[in-house]
Amino acid sequence: MIENIDRMEGQVFELADCIQELGFFGNVFVRAISFTANGQILPGHKHNYDHATFVGKGRVEVTIWYPDGHVTRKQYENPAWFEVPAMAKHQIKSLMPGAVCFCVYAVRDPNGEVAEFVTEQHLGNRFFHNREGGGE
C-alpha cells in the first residue's frame, strides 16, 4: 500500500511544468500537463468533483487514493484516458520525457457547482475549483 504521497521509494518528486491556460470551450476548461523528464510527478491532490484526464503523448503512471481507503496504480500510454472520482487523491508520474496529459473539467462556482458561464472571478482563480494539495 502507498502511504506517503509526497515521498515514495526514497524519491523526491519534481513538479511537472504546467501550462496554466490551454483553453475554455464554453464552460469546460482543459489544462495541459507537460512533463519534461522521466519520473516527474504532478503531486497528489484532490478535487471536489469528478474529472477526466486524457493522455495525449507518451506514457504515465497514475496513482489514485480512494476515499474508502483503497489505492490503485495503473500505467496509461497515449491515446488513453482515465477518470478520477470526486475527493480521490491522485498523482500522475511521467514514464518518459515529453509525456503530456490534459485534464478536462467543467468550470465550477465557489460552491462547487458547475458554472454556466466563465466570469472574471473564474479567471482570477488559478484552479477554478476547490483543489487540495499538489502545491502551487
DAPE-V386886 format. One record per residue. N is the residue number from 0. SS is DSSP state (H for helix, E for strand, L for the rest). BURIAL is + if it has 9 or more other ideal C-beta (glycine too) atoms within 8 Angstrom, else -. D_CENTER is the distance of its C-alpha to the mean C-alpha in whole Angstrom. Layout:
# DAPE-V386886
n=N ss=SS burial=BURIAL d_center=D_CENTER
n=N ss=SS burial=BURIAL d_center=D_CENTER
This chain:
# DAPE-V386886
n=0 ss=L burial=- d_center=21
n=1 ss=L burial=+ d_center=18
n=2 ss=L burial=- d_center=19
n=3 ss=L burial=- d_center=18
n=4 ss=L burial=+ d_center=14
n=5 ss=L burial=- d_center=15
n=6 ss=E burial=- d_center=18
n=7 ss=E burial=- d_center=18
n=8 ss=L burial=- d_center=21
n=9 ss=L burial=- d_center=23
n=10 ss=E burial=- d_center=20
n=11 ss=E burial=- d_center=19
n=12 ss=L burial=+ d_center=15
n=13 ss=L burial=- d_center=15
n=14 ss=L burial=+ d_center=12
n=15 ss=L burial=+ d_center=11
n=16 ss=E burial=- d_center=12
n=17 ss=E burial=+ d_center=10
n=18 ss=E burial=+ d_center=12
n=19 ss=E burial=- d_center=12
n=20 ss=E burial=- d_center=14
n=21 ss=E burial=- d_center=14
n=22 ss=E burial=- d_center=16
n=23 ss=E burial=- d_center=17
n=24 ss=E burial=- d_center=18
n=25 ss=L burial=- d_center=20
n=26 ss=L burial=+ d_center=18
n=27 ss=E burial=+ d_center=15
n=28 ss=E burial=+ d_center=12
n=29 ss=E burial=+ d_center=11
n=30 ss=E burial=+ d_center=9
n=31 ss=E burial=+ d_center=9
n=32 ss=E burial=+ d_center=8
n=33 ss=E burial=+ d_center=11
n=34 ss=L burial=+ d_center=12
n=35 ss=L burial=- d_center=16
n=36 ss=L burial=- d_center=17
n=37 ss=L burial=- d_center=17
n=38 ss=L burial=+ d_center=16
n=39 ss=L burial=+ d_center=13
n=40 ss=E burial=+ d_center=10
n=41 ss=E burial=+ d_center=7
n=42 ss=E burial=+ d_center=9
n=43 ss=E burial=+ d_center=8
n=44 ss=E burial=+ d_center=8
n=45 ss=E burial=+ d_center=8
n=46 ss=E burial=+ d_center=9
n=47 ss=L burial=+ d_center=13
n=48 ss=L burial=+ d_center=12
n=49 ss=L burial=- d_center=11
n=50 ss=E burial=+ d_center=9
n=51 ss=E burial=+ d_center=9
n=52 ss=E burial=+ d_center=7
n=53 ss=E burial=+ d_center=10
n=54 ss=E burial=+ d_center=11
n=55 ss=E burial=+ d_center=14
n=56 ss=E burial=- d_center=15
n=57 ss=L burial=+ d_center=16
n=58 ss=E burial=+ d_center=15
n=59 ss=E burial=+ d_center=12
n=60 ss=E burial=+ d_center=12
n=61 ss=E burial=+ d_center=10
n=62 ss=E burial=+ d_center=11
n=63 ss=E burial=+ d_center=11
n=64 ss=E burial=+ d_center=13
n=65 ss=L burial=+ d_center=15
n=66 ss=L burial=- d_center=17
n=67 ss=L burial=- d_center=20
n=68 ss=L burial=- d_center=19
n=69 ss=L burial=- d_center=19
n=70 ss=E burial=+ d_center=16
n=71 ss=E burial=- d_center=15
n=72 ss=E burial=- d_center=14
n=73 ss=E burial=- d_center=15
n=74 ss=E burial=- d_center=15
n=75 ss=E burial=+ d_center=14
n=76 ss=E burial=- d_center=16
n=77 ss=L burial=+ d_center=16
n=78 ss=L burial=- d_center=17
n=79 ss=E burial=- d_center=15
n=80 ss=E burial=+ d_center=12
n=81 ss=E burial=+ d_center=11
n=82 ss=E burial=- d_center=10
n=83 ss=E burial=+ d_center=9
n=84 ss=L burial=+ d_center=12
n=85 ss=L burial=- d_center=12
n=86 ss=L burial=- d_center=12
n=87 ss=L burial=+ d_center=11
n=88 ss=E burial=+ d_center=9
n=89 ss=E burial=+ d_center=7
n=90 ss=E burial=+ d_center=7
n=91 ss=E burial=+ d_center=7
n=92 ss=E burial=+ d_center=10
n=93 ss=E burial=+ d_center=12
n=94 ss=L burial=+ d_center=16
n=95 ss=L burial=- d_center=17
n=96 ss=L burial=+ d_center=18
n=97 ss=L burial=+ d_center=16
n=98 ss=L burial=+ d_center=14
n=99 ss=E burial=+ d_center=11
n=100 ss=E burial=+ d_center=8
n=101 ss=E burial=+ d_center=8
n=102 ss=E burial=+ d_center=6
n=103 ss=E burial=+ d_center=9
n=104 ss=E burial=+ d_center=10
n=105 ss=E burial=+ d_center=14
n=106 ss=L burial=+ d_center=14
n=107 ss=E burial=+ d_center=16
n=108 ss=L burial=- d_center=19
n=109 ss=L burial=- d_center=19
n=110 ss=L burial=- d_center=20
n=111 ss=L burial=+ d_center=17
n=112 ss=L burial=- d_center=19
n=113 ss=E burial=- d_center=18
n=114 ss=L burial=+ d_center=20
n=115 ss=L burial=- d_center=22
n=116 ss=L burial=- d_center=22
n=117 ss=L burial=+ d_center=20
n=118 ss=L burial=- d_center=22
n=119 ss=H burial=- d_center=23
n=120 ss=H burial=- d_center=22
n=121 ss=H burial=+ d_center=18
n=122 ss=H burial=- d_center=19
n=123 ss=H burial=- d_center=20
n=124 ss=L burial=- d_center=16
n=125 ss=L burial=- d_center=14
n=126 ss=L burial=- d_center=11
n=127 ss=L burial=- d_center=13
n=128 ss=L burial=+ d_center=12
n=129 ss=L burial=- d_center=13
n=130 ss=E burial=+ d_center=10
n=131 ss=E burial=- d_center=11
n=132 ss=E burial=+ d_center=11
n=133 ss=L burial=+ d_center=9
n=134 ss=L burial=- d_center=12
n=135 ss=L burial=- d_center=13
